[in-house]
Amino acid sequence: MTIRIALPLLAMMALAACNRPVPPAPDTPPEPQAAELRDAFQKPIDRAKAVSETLKQSADARAADADRASGDAPPPTP
């Protein structure tokens, strides 16, 4: 008879000892979790922009060389 009373009483005490986790303070912003994914997407875009700038500079240099070779005055630089 004591086991019938002691076992549920022990289970109720164990469940009463469980507490909810403390929620984070509302003043602190949440930690970014998608930084690696965002960086994975942003890296190829940055490389493409760098290549585009390099190609533009190369084209400008070739145009200036062609102007100098033909004797035309180079266009004014902004």
N, C-alpha and C positions, 0 to 999 in steps of 0.2 A: 504494500500500500504506500509506503514511503517513496518508492521509486516512481510511482504514478504521480506523486505530487512534486518530488524533487526534480525530475527530468523536465517537465514543462516550466517549472519555476526557474531552473537554470537556463533554459532556452530564452525565456522572457528577459532575464537579466543580461544575457549576451546580446540580444537584439537592442536592449535599451542602451547598451554601451556604444553602439554604432552612432556616429554623428555624421551630419552632412559636411562636405568639404566647405571650407570658408571661401566665399566668392571673392574675386579680386577687387581691389579698391577701384571705384569708378574714376578716380583722378588719373590713374595710369593708363596709357593707351595700350591696346593689345599688341603683342609682339608680331612682327610681320612673319608670315609663314610661307609666302609665295615668292620670297626673294630669289631663290635659286631658279625657279621657273621663269620669273621675269628676266633675270640675267641671261638665261638660255635663249630667250627670244630676242633680247636687245643686242646681244653680241654680234649676230650676223648683220643686223641692221646697221650697227655702227661701222662694221667692216665695209659694207656696201657703200656707205656715205664716204668713207675714206678713199675707196677706190674711185668713186665718182669724182671727187675733188682732184685726185691725181690725174685722171684722164682729162679733166677740164684744163688743168695746168699744162699738160703735155700738148693738147690741141692748141692752146694759146701760144705756146712756145714755137710749135711748127708753123703757125700762121705768121708769127713775127719773123721767123727765119725766111719764110717764103716772100714776105714783103721786102725784107732787106735784100734778098737775092734778085728780086725783080726791079729794085730801085724805087719802089713806091714808098711813100712816107708811111710809117706805122700809125695805126689809129691811136688817138689819145687814150691814155689810161685813166680810168676814173679815180 
